[in-house]
Amino acid sequence: MILGLDISTSITGATVMDEEGNTVSCEAWDTRNKKHFPDLYVKADYINNKLREIAARHDIKKIYIEQSLSRFRPGFSSAKTLLTLAKFNGIVSWSCVQVFSITPEFLGASTARKACGIKILRGENSKEKVLNFLLDNEPSFGVSYTKHGNPVAGVYDRADSWVIARAGLLQIISAGTEIKDT
């Protein structure tokens, strides 16, 4: 089994996929509530517990994580936000090593989307394109909407984690290797 993670300090997406590409589980772990999750370490502890739950239910052999942004782009996240995300990504990555005894592999979001056949043109909303791709191509991917017709919180994170898991599987297939512990 493969675990794909889209790590964020607000909502982390997690997808477990089997060797045939079937989605076994696709979850969103919401850590936005400042009362329940006052700092990065409480959030990390929560994610660590979620990883332990996955380890108890599934025989994970490979872990793929969406690579955190590595450069500042004006109009997007601030340098402070990028540093916080990178720090949290590192903490959760280390948790994966501790929980599964597997060193995760990192995939860039655009590389993963491209591997899955998702084309994003300049100016298009990548989150919406990924979601539409899943709705068109993955029958097991369910979506709930708000009363205003928007996807509920966590849907995009689940979708991104699915893309990371699928791209990881496709990478294994193209290399002609078996899924085994690293």
C-alpha positions in Angstrom: 0.0 0.0 0.0 1.0 3.6 -0.7 0.4 6.6 1.5 0.2 10.0 -0.2 0.2 13.1 2.0 -0.5 16.8 1.3 0.8 18.3 4.5 -0.4 21.7 5.7 -0.7 23.4 9.0 -4.4 23.9 8.4 -5.7 20.7 6.8 -3.6 17.7 5.8 -4.8 15.3 3.1 -4.0 11.6 3.4 -4.7 8.9 0.8 -4.0 5.2 1.0 -3.8 3.5 -2.3 -3.3 -0.2 -3.1 -0.9 -1.6 -5.7 -3.6 -1.7 -8.3 -4.4 2.0 -7.9 -7.6 1.6 -5.9 -8.3 4.2 -3.3 -8.5 2.5 0.1 -9.0 5.6 2.1 -8.9 9.3 1.4 -9.1 11.6 4.5 -8.6 15.2 5.5 -7.2 16.0 9.0 -8.4 19.5 10.1 -6.1 21.3 12.5 -7.4 24.9 12.0 -9.1 25.2 15.4 -6.6 27.4 17.4 -8.3 26.4 20.7 -7.7 22.7 20.1 -4.4 23.1 18.1 -2.7 26.2 19.7 0.8 25.5 18.1 2.7 23.5 15.6 3.6 20.8 18.0 0.0 20.0 19.1 -0.9 19.8 15.4 2.1 17.5 14.8 1.0 15.3 17.7 -2.5 15.0 16.2 -1.1 14.1 12.8 1.3 11.6 14.4 -1.7 9.9 16.0 -3.6 9.8 12.7 -0.5 8.2 11.0 -0.5 5.6 13.8 -4.1 4.8 13.0 -3.2 4.3 9.4 -0.3 2.1 10.3 -2.6 -0.1 12.5 -5.1 -0.5 9.6 -2.9 -0.7 6.5 0.5 -2.3 5.5 2.1 0.8 4.1 5.2 0.1 2.0 5.8 3.5 0.3 5.1 7.1 1.4 5.0 10.0 -0.9 4.7 13.6 0.3 3.9 16.8 -1.6 7.1 18.8 -1.6 6.8 22.0 0.3 7.2 25.3 -1.6 10.9 26.1 -1.9 10.8 29.7 -3.0 9.1 32.9 -2.2 6.7 34.3 -4.9 5.2 37.8 -4.4 1.5 37.7 -4.0 1.4 34.2 -2.6 2.7 33.0 0.8 5.0 35.1 2.9 8.5 34.0 3.8 7.3 33.4 7.4 4.5 31.2 6.1 6.8 29.2 3.8 9.2 28.6 6.7 6.4 27.4 9.0 5.1 25.1 6.3 8.6 23.7 5.7 9.1 23.2 9.4 5.7 21.4 9.7 6.5 19.3 6.6 9.7 18.2 8.2 8.1 17.3 11.5 5.4 15.2 9.8 8.0 13.6 7.5 10.0 12.6 10.6 6.8 11.2 12.1 6.4 9.0 9.0 9.9 7.6 9.5 9.1 7.0 13.2 5.6 5.4 12.7 6.3 3.4 9.5 10.1 3.0 9.5 9.9 4.2 5.9 11.8 7.2 4.5 9.2 9.2 2.5 9.8 10.4 -1.0 8.9 14.0 -2.0 7.1 14.9 -5.2 6.5 18.4 -6.5 2.8 19.3 -7.0 3.1 20.2 -10.7 5.2 17.0 -11.4 2.6 14.9 -9.7 -0.3 16.5 -11.6 1.6 16.0 -14.8 2.3 12.4 -14.1 -1.5 11.9 -13.5 -2.4 13.6 -16.8 -3.7 16.7 -15.2 -2.8 19.8 -17.4 -3.0 23.2 -15.8 -2.8 26.1 -18.1 -1.4 29.5 -17.0 -4.1 31.4 -15.1 -6.3 28.3 -14.4 -7.2 27.3 -10.8 -5.1 24.2 -10.1 -7.2 23.2 -7.1 -10.4 23.2 -9.2 -8.8 21.4 -12.1 -7.5 18.6 -9.8 -10.9 18.3 -8.2 -12.7 18.1 -11.6 -10.2 15.5 -12.8 -11.0 13.3 -9.8 -14.7 13.8 -10.2 -14.4 12.7 -13.8 -12.0 9.8 -13.3 -12.2 8.5 -9.8 -15.7 7.2 -8.9 -14.7 6.5 -5.3 -13.9 10.2 -4.7 -16.9 11.8 -2.9 -17.4 15.5 -2.4 -19.7 17.4 -0.1 -20.6 21.0 -0.8 -21.6 24.0 1.3 -24.9 25.7 0.9 -23.2 28.1 -1.4 -22.1 25.3 -3.7 -18.4 25.3 -2.7 -16.6 22.1 -1.8 -16.4 21.7 2.0 -13.1 22.3 3.8 -10.6 19.4 3.2 -11.8 18.4 -0.3 -8.9 20.0 -2.1 -6.5 18.6 0.4 -7.9 15.1 -0.1 -7.7 15.6 -3.8 -4.0 16.7 -3.7 -3.1 13.7 -1.5 -4.7 11.4 -4.0 -2.7 13.0 -6.8 0.5 12.5 -4.8 -0.3 8.8 -4.0 -1.2 8.1 -7.7 1.9 9.9 -9.0 4.0 7.8 -6.6 2.3 4.6 -7.8 2.9 5.6 -11.4 6.5 6.3 -10.6 6.9 2.8 -9.2 5.1 1.3 -12.3 7.3 3.2 -14.7 10.4 2.1 -12.9 9.2 -1.5 -13.2 9.8 -2.2 -9.5 7.6 -3.7 -6.8 6.2 -1.9 -3.9 8.3 -2.8 -0.9 9.7 -1.3 2.2 12.5 1.3 1.7 
